[in-house]
Amino acid sequence: MAGTVYLCATPIGNLEDISLRVLHILKTVDFIAAEDTRHTLQLLNHFHIATPMTSYHEHNKQTKGKKLLERVENGEHMALVTDAGMPGISDPGADFVKLCYEKEIPLTVVPGASAVITALVLSGLDTRRFVFEGFLPSEKKQRRMILQTLEKEHRTIVLYEAPHRLLHTLEELSDALGEQRTVAVIKELTKKYEQVRKDTIKGQIDYYSQNPPKGEFVLVIEGFSLEEQKKQQQQGWQALSVLEHIQQYTKKGMTEKEAMKQAAKDRGVSKRDIYAAAKK
């Protein structure tokens, strides 16, 4: 009979954030697969856990994943951990989960700390709807495409970023989203020097231009507001004549009647006024 894979959340900073259940699992499984064994060893030593450990990370996941699955298929129980937080979020744990489903290996999550949720709640921005983008791709074309999709994203946006790329990413966000969008730049979550800075994107750029960033960062960015969308739409048609405004919609496939109705709504006037102005 196959063993079970336990996806165990580990602390994102403060070691006391680990759960009693995670500690129990780490002590009782046959082995632990860790993203960085040196990092995880510090955690195990702190809690006096001597369970055997092996590596599973981005650079060995293709070959190591199959070997780990063979051990589980032969009846061993395994705990999978990442350096911090929930395995499977912005790390190769997600690939291992897919392998488990392909091989019909039993698996479960032992929940705990997550930088995404912790930062979102701490930011003070809207938590009802959000989108998590993790680390933006390093490849310029992919990066640009994602930033373009975020330009009109109404949900709160959460990103991870390394200190040496933070300022460059803020500058890209300014170009894509506008310099006045509010962003909470949060560093060293749950650690001694945890810090939350809320400011406009421009304000953050000014600050970090003078204060070189250090630590691990999560960016929580205000979504594109409906008020801003309406403002941009109004600014777009204000330079148009009524006839040009109507044609803007007919070119998108609307009938003339539908276009006149929408133009009237944009301008806050009646359809009769739009009709009269268009006939001049």
C-alpha positions as CSV (number, residue, x, y, z in Angstrom):
1,M,0.0,0.0,0.0
2,A,1.3,3.5,-0.9
3,G,2.2,6.0,1.7
4,T,0.9,9.6,2.0
5,V,2.4,12.9,0.9
6,Y,1.9,15.7,3.4
7,L,2.2,19.3,2.1
8,C,3.4,21.1,5.2
9,A,3.3,24.8,5.6
10,T,6.3,26.2,7.5
11,P,6.9,29.6,9.1
12,I,7.4,32.6,6.8
13,G,9.5,34.4,9.4
14,N,8.7,33.8,13.1
15,L,9.4,30.2,14.0
16,E,6.5,30.2,16.5
17,D,4.0,30.4,13.7
18,I,4.5,26.7,13.0
19,S,1.4,24.6,13.9
20,L,1.4,21.6,16.3
21,R,0.1,19.4,13.6
22,V,3.0,20.3,11.2
23,L,5.4,19.5,14.0
24,H,3.7,16.1,14.6
25,I,3.9,15.3,10.9
26,L,7.5,16.3,10.5
27,K,8.4,14.0,13.5
28,T,6.4,11.0,12.4
29,V,6.9,10.7,8.6
30,D,9.6,8.5,7.1
31,F,11.4,11.4,5.4
32,I,11.1,15.1,4.5
33,A,11.7,16.6,1.0
34,A,12.9,20.2,1.3
35,E,13.5,23.0,-1.1
36,D,16.7,23.9,0.7
37,T,17.9,21.3,3.2
38,R,20.3,23.7,4.9
39,H,17.4,26.1,5.6
40,T,15.0,23.4,6.7
41,L,17.7,21.9,9.0
42,Q,17.6,25.1,11.1
43,L,13.9,24.6,11.6
44,L,14.2,20.9,12.4
45,N,17.1,21.6,14.9
46,H,15.1,24.3,16.6
47,F,12.2,21.8,17.3
48,H,14.5,18.8,17.9
49,I,13.3,16.9,14.9
50,A,15.7,14.2,13.5
51,T,13.6,12.9,10.6
52,P,15.8,12.1,7.5
53,M,15.7,14.8,4.9
54,T,16.4,15.0,1.1
55,S,16.3,17.8,-1.4
56,Y,13.6,18.6,-3.9
57,H,13.9,21.9,-5.8
58,E,13.6,23.6,-9.1
59,H,16.9,22.3,-10.5
60,N,16.3,18.6,-9.7
61,K,12.5,18.2,-9.8
62,Q,12.4,16.3,-13.1
63,T,14.6,13.4,-11.8
64,K,14.1,13.6,-8.1
65,G,10.3,13.8,-8.2
66,K,10.0,10.3,-9.7
67,K,12.4,8.9,-7.2
68,L,10.5,10.4,-4.3
69,L,7.2,9.0,-5.7
70,E,8.7,5.5,-5.9
71,R,9.5,5.7,-2.2
72,V,5.9,6.7,-1.4
73,E,4.5,4.1,-3.7
74,N,6.5,1.5,-1.7
75,G,4.7,2.6,1.5
76,E,6.8,5.4,2.9
77,H,5.2,8.6,4.2
78,M,6.7,11.9,3.1
79,A,6.4,15.5,4.1
80,L,7.1,18.2,1.5
81,V,8.2,21.6,2.7
82,T,9.4,24.8,1.0
83,D,11.7,27.4,2.5
84,A,8.8,29.4,3.9
85,G,5.0,29.2,3.7
86,M,3.0,26.8,1.7
87,P,4.7,24.3,-0.7
88,G,3.2,24.6,-4.2
89,I,3.0,28.4,-4.1
90,S,5.7,29.9,-6.4
91,D,7.9,26.8,-6.0
92,P,8.3,23.3,-7.6
93,G,5.9,21.8,-5.0
94,A,3.1,22.4,-7.5
95,D,4.8,20.0,-10.0
96,F,5.1,17.3,-7.4
97,V,1.4,17.6,-6.6
98,K,0.6,17.0,-10.3
99,L,2.8,13.9,-10.2
100,C,0.9,12.6,-7.2
101,Y,-2.4,12.9,-9.0
102,E,-1.0,11.2,-12.1
103,K,0.2,8.3,-10.0
104,E,-2.9,8.4,-7.7
105,I,-0.7,8.9,-4.6
106,P,-2.6,10.0,-1.5
107,L,-1.8,13.5,-0.5
108,T,-3.1,16.2,1.9
109,V,-2.3,19.7,3.0
110,V,-1.2,20.5,6.6
111,P,-2.0,24.3,6.5
112,G,-0.2,27.2,8.1
113,A,1.4,30.5,7.4
114,S,1.2,32.0,3.9
115,A,2.9,35.2,2.8
116,V,0.1,36.0,0.3
117,I,-2.7,36.1,2.8
118,T,-0.7,37.6,5.6
119,A,0.4,40.5,3.4
120,L,-3.0,41.0,1.9
121,V,-4.7,41.3,5.3
122,L,-1.9,43.5,6.7
123,S,-2.0,45.9,3.7
124,G,-5.3,47.5,4.6
125,L,-6.4,47.3,1.0
126,D,-9.5,45.6,-0.3
127,T,-9.4,41.9,0.6
128,R,-12.8,40.8,-0.9
129,R,-11.3,40.0,-4.3
130,F,-7.6,39.7,-5.2
131,V,-5.3,38.2,-7.7
132,F,-1.9,36.6,-6.9
133,E,0.9,36.9,-9.6
134,G,3.8,35.7,-7.5
135,F,7.2,36.7,-9.0
136,L,6.9,38.5,-12.4
137,P,8.7,36.6,-15.1
138,S,12.3,37.6,-15.8
139,E,11.8,37.4,-19.6
140,K,10.9,40.9,-20.8
141,K,8.2,40.0,-23.3
142,Q,6.3,37.8,-20.8
143,R,6.7,40.4,-18.1
144,R,5.3,43.2,-20.3
145,M,2.3,41.0,-21.3
146,I,1.4,40.4,-17.6
147,L,1.8,44.0,-16.7
148,Q,-0.6,45.0,-19.6
149,T,-3.2,42.6,-18.2
150,L,-2.9,44.1,-14.8
151,E,-3.5,47.7,-16.1
152,K,-7.3,47.4,-15.8
153,E,-7.4,44.7,-13.1
154,H,-10.1,45.7,-10.6
155,R,-9.0,43.2,-8.0
156,T,-6.3,43.9,-5.4
157,I,-2.9,42.6,-6.9
158,V,-0.3,40.7,-4.8
159,L,3.3,40.2,-6.0
160,Y,6.5,38.8,-4.6
161,E,9.8,40.6,-5.3
162,A,13.4,40.3,-4.4
163,P,15.2,43.4,-3.0
164,H,17.6,43.9,-5.9
165,R,14.6,44.1,-8.4
166,L,12.2,46.0,-6.2
167,L,12.9,49.5,-7.6
168,H,12.9,48.3,-11.2
169,T,9.5,46.6,-10.7
170,L,8.0,49.7,-9.1
171,E,9.1,51.7,-12.1
172,E,7.5,49.2,-14.4
173,L,4.3,49.3,-12.3
174,S,4.3,53.1,-12.6
175,D,4.5,52.8,-16.4
176,A,1.7,50.2,-16.6
177,L,-0.7,51.3,-13.8
178,G,0.1,54.9,-13.3
179,E,2.2,56.6,-10.6
180,Q,-0.8,57.4,-8.3
181,R,-2.0,53.9,-7.6
182,T,-1.7,53.0,-4.0
183,V,0.7,50.1,-3.1
184,A,1.7,48.6,0.2
185,V,5.3,47.5,0.2
186,I,5.7,45.0,3.0
187,K,9.0,43.5,4.0
188,E,10.2,40.8,6.4
189,L,6.7,39.5,7.3
190,T,6.4,38.3,10.9
191,K,10.1,39.0,11.6
192,K,11.7,41.5,14.0
193,Y,12.0,44.2,11.3
194,E,8.6,43.8,9.7
195,Q,7.6,46.9,7.9
196,V,4.6,48.1,6.0
197,R,4.9,51.2,3.8
198,K,1.7,52.5,2.1
199,D,2.1,55.1,-0.5
200,T,1.5,55.9,-4.2
201,I,3.8,54.0,-6.6
202,K,5.6,57.3,-7.2
203,G,6.1,57.8,-3.5
204,Q,7.5,54.3,-3.1
205,I,9.9,54.9,-6.0
206,D,11.1,58.1,-4.4
207,Y,11.6,56.4,-1.0
208,Y,13.5,53.3,-2.3
209,S,15.6,55.5,-4.6
210,Q,17.0,57.0,-1.4
211,N,16.7,53.9,0.8
212,P,18.2,50.8,-0.9
213,P,15.7,47.9,-0.2
214,K,16.8,45.0,2.0
215,G,14.9,41.9,3.0
216,E,12.0,39.9,1.4
217,F,9.2,41.9,-0.1
218,V,5.5,41.4,-0.9
219,L,3.7,44.1,-2.9
220,V,0.0,44.6,-2.4
221,I,-1.4,46.9,-5.1
222,E,-4.7,48.7,-5.2
223,G,-7.0,47.5,-8.1
224,F,-8.2,49.7,-10.9
225,S,-11.2,51.5,-9.5
226,L,-14.5,51.9,-11.2
227,E,-14.3,55.6,-10.6
228,E,-10.9,55.8,-12.4
229,Q,-12.3,53.7,-15.2
230,K,-15.3,56.1,-15.6
231,K,-12.9,59.1,-15.5
232,Q,-10.7,57.6,-18.2
233,Q,-13.7,56.9,-20.4
234,Q,-15.0,60.4,-20.0
235,Q,-11.5,61.8,-20.8
236,G,-11.5,59.7,-23.9
237,W,-14.8,61.0,-25.4
238,Q,-14.4,64.6,-24.3
239,A,-12.1,65.2,-27.3
240,L,-14.6,63.8,-29.7
241,S,-17.6,65.4,-31.4
242,V,-21.0,63.7,-30.8
243,L,-20.8,62.1,-34.2
244,E,-17.3,60.8,-33.6
245,H,-18.4,59.5,-30.2
246,I,-21.3,57.5,-31.9
247,Q,-18.9,56.2,-34.6
248,Q,-16.5,55.0,-32.0
249,Y,-19.2,52.5,-30.8
250,T,-20.5,51.6,-34.2
251,K,-17.0,50.6,-35.2
252,K,-17.0,48.2,-32.3
253,G,-20.2,46.5,-33.7
254,M,-23.0,48.4,-32.1
255,T,-26.0,49.5,-34.0
256,E,-26.5,53.2,-34.5
257,K,-29.3,53.2,-32.0
258,E,-27.2,51.3,-29.4
259,A,-24.3,53.6,-30.0
260,M,-26.4,56.7,-29.5
261,K,-27.8,55.3,-26.3
262,Q,-24.3,54.6,-24.9
263,A,-23.0,58.0,-26.0
264,A,-25.9,59.6,-24.2
265,K,-25.1,57.6,-21.1
266,D,-21.4,58.6,-21.3
267,R,-22.2,62.3,-21.6
268,G,-25.0,62.3,-19.1
269,V,-27.6,63.6,-21.5
270,S,-30.8,62.3,-23.2
271,K,-30.8,60.3,-26.4
272,R,-32.8,63.2,-27.9
273,D,-29.9,65.6,-27.3
274,I,-27.5,63.1,-28.9
275,Y,-29.7,62.7,-31.9
276,A,-30.1,66.5,-32.3
277,A,-26.3,67.1,-31.9
278,A,-25.5,64.3,-34.4
279,K,-27.8,65.8,-37.1
280,K,-26.1,69.3,-37.0
